[in-house]
Amino acid sequence: MFIVPINITYFIFKALVDDWDCLKMLVNIYERRCGILSTYGLKYSRAFANMYNVGISKEQMIAATSKVCPEKKHFS
């Protein structure tokens, strides 16, 4: 019989994030500045979850995306 220590089990079954609204907010901030994530790009949602889990604020996300993504251009 294989016994898994309780602390390992916790990390295996822990949810991606506790606050899905916050995760959605971070993704929306990124998409407004950098463009919509494709289905393929959604594989990086774990990175956004990690940002939420370490406490990245809305203001920090806006500042970071401003540095890495060019201003969106609107052509008419």
BALOBA-1460 file (C-alpha; in Angstrom, 3 decimals):
// residues 76
<rec num="1" residu="m" x="0.000" y="0.000" z="0.000"/>
<rec num="2" residu="f" x="1.300" y="3.430" z="-0.984"/>
<rec num="3" residu="i" x="0.719" y="6.245" z="1.499"/>
<rec num="4" residu="v" x="0.904" y="9.831" z="0.277"/>
<rec num="5" residu="p" x="1.882" y="12.436" z="2.880"/>
<rec num="6" residu="i" x="-0.922" y="14.922" z="3.486"/>
<rec num="7" residu="n" x="1.098" y="17.967" z="2.376"/>
<rec num="8" residu="i" x="1.824" y="16.408" z="-1.048"/>
<rec num="9" residu="t" x="-1.831" y="15.470" z="-1.487"/>
<rec num="10" residu="y" x="-2.797" y="19.077" z="-0.779"/>
<rec num="11" residu="f" x="-0.692" y="20.369" z="-3.677"/>
<rec num="12" residu="i" x="-1.863" y="17.657" z="-6.079"/>
<rec num="13" residu="f" x="-5.555" y="18.409" z="-5.535"/>
<rec num="14" residu="k" x="-5.366" y="22.167" z="-4.858"/>
<rec num="15" residu="a" x="-7.464" y="24.292" z="-7.203"/>
<rec num="16" residu="l" x="-5.685" y="26.390" z="-9.812"/>
<rec num="17" residu="v" x="-6.875" y="29.552" z="-8.017"/>
<rec num="18" residu="d" x="-9.284" y="30.384" z="-5.233"/>
<rec num="19" residu="d" x="-10.718" y="33.524" z="-6.837"/>
<rec num="20" residu="w" x="-11.669" y="32.959" z="-10.488"/>
<rec num="21" residu="d" x="-12.906" y="36.549" z="-10.854"/>
<rec num="22" residu="c" x="-9.446" y="37.840" z="-9.997"/>
<rec num="23" residu="l" x="-7.830" y="35.467" z="-12.506"/>
<rec num="24" residu="k" x="-10.293" y="36.619" z="-15.170"/>
<rec num="25" residu="m" x="-9.455" y="40.249" z="-14.328"/>
<rec num="26" residu="l" x="-5.714" y="39.629" z="-14.858"/>
<rec num="27" residu="v" x="-6.344" y="37.899" z="-18.200"/>
<rec num="28" residu="n" x="-8.665" y="40.748" z="-19.290"/>
<rec num="29" residu="i" x="-6.019" y="43.354" z="-18.426"/>
<rec num="30" residu="y" x="-3.479" y="41.435" z="-20.503"/>
<rec num="31" residu="e" x="-5.870" y="41.010" z="-23.438"/>
<rec num="32" residu="r" x="-6.879" y="44.694" z="-23.501"/>
<rec num="33" residu="r" x="-3.254" y="45.750" z="-23.793"/>
<rec num="34" residu="c" x="-1.627" y="42.853" z="-25.652"/>
<rec num="35" residu="g" x="-4.455" y="41.302" z="-27.661"/>
<rec num="36" residu="i" x="-6.828" y="38.384" z="-27.280"/>
<rec num="37" residu="l" x="-5.313" y="35.048" z="-26.326"/>
<rec num="38" residu="s" x="-5.971" y="32.312" z="-28.857"/>
<rec num="39" residu="t" x="-7.056" y="28.851" z="-27.807"/>
<rec num="40" residu="y" x="-3.370" y="27.899" z="-27.985"/>
<rec num="41" residu="g" x="-2.431" y="30.969" z="-25.939"/>
<rec num="42" residu="l" x="-4.800" y="29.949" z="-23.163"/>
<rec num="43" residu="k" x="-2.284" y="27.270" z="-22.209"/>
<rec num="44" residu="y" x="-0.499" y="30.114" z="-20.433"/>
<rec num="45" residu="s" x="-3.424" y="30.647" z="-18.072"/>
<rec num="46" residu="r" x="-1.344" y="28.803" z="-15.460"/>
<rec num="47" residu="a" x="1.072" y="31.762" z="-15.544"/>
<rec num="48" residu="f" x="-1.808" y="34.154" z="-14.843"/>
<rec num="49" residu="a" x="-2.974" y="31.884" z="-12.024"/>
<rec num="50" residu="n" x="0.531" y="31.936" z="-10.563"/>
<rec num="51" residu="m" x="0.519" y="35.749" z="-10.718"/>
<rec num="52" residu="y" x="-2.754" y="35.810" z="-8.802"/>
<rec num="53" residu="n" x="-1.486" y="33.271" z="-6.275"/>
<rec num="54" residu="v" x="1.572" y="35.393" z="-5.441"/>
<rec num="55" residu="g" x="-0.552" y="38.521" z="-5.009"/>
<rec num="56" residu="i" x="-0.015" y="40.533" z="-8.202"/>
<rec num="57" residu="s" x="-2.391" y="43.502" z="-8.023"/>
<rec num="58" residu="k" x="-4.439" y="45.074" z="-10.792"/>
<rec num="59" residu="e" x="-2.078" y="48.065" z="-10.829"/>
<rec num="60" residu="q" x="1.009" y="45.833" z="-11.080"/>
<rec num="61" residu="m" x="-0.531" y="43.903" z="-13.985"/>
<rec num="62" residu="i" x="-1.364" y="47.124" z="-15.830"/>
<rec num="63" residu="a" x="2.193" y="48.409" z="-15.319"/>
<rec num="64" residu="a" x="3.744" y="45.118" z="-16.478"/>
<rec num="65" residu="t" x="1.617" y="44.839" z="-19.622"/>
<rec num="66" residu="s" x="2.373" y="48.480" z="-20.452"/>
<rec num="67" residu="k" x="6.075" y="47.609" z="-20.478"/>
<rec num="68" residu="v" x="5.892" y="44.412" z="-22.542"/>
<rec num="69" residu="c" x="3.078" y="45.145" z="-25.006"/>
<rec num="70" residu="p" x="3.018" y="48.016" z="-27.479"/>
<rec num="71" residu="e" x="0.108" y="50.424" z="-27.481"/>
<rec num="72" residu="k" x="-2.791" y="48.962" z="-29.456"/>
<rec num="73" residu="k" x="-3.323" y="50.839" z="-32.703"/>
<rec num="74" residu="h" x="-6.850" y="51.386" z="-33.981"/>
<rec num="75" residu="f" x="-7.053" y="51.773" z="-37.737"/>
<rec num="76" residu="s" x="-10.134" y="53.171" z="-39.431"/>
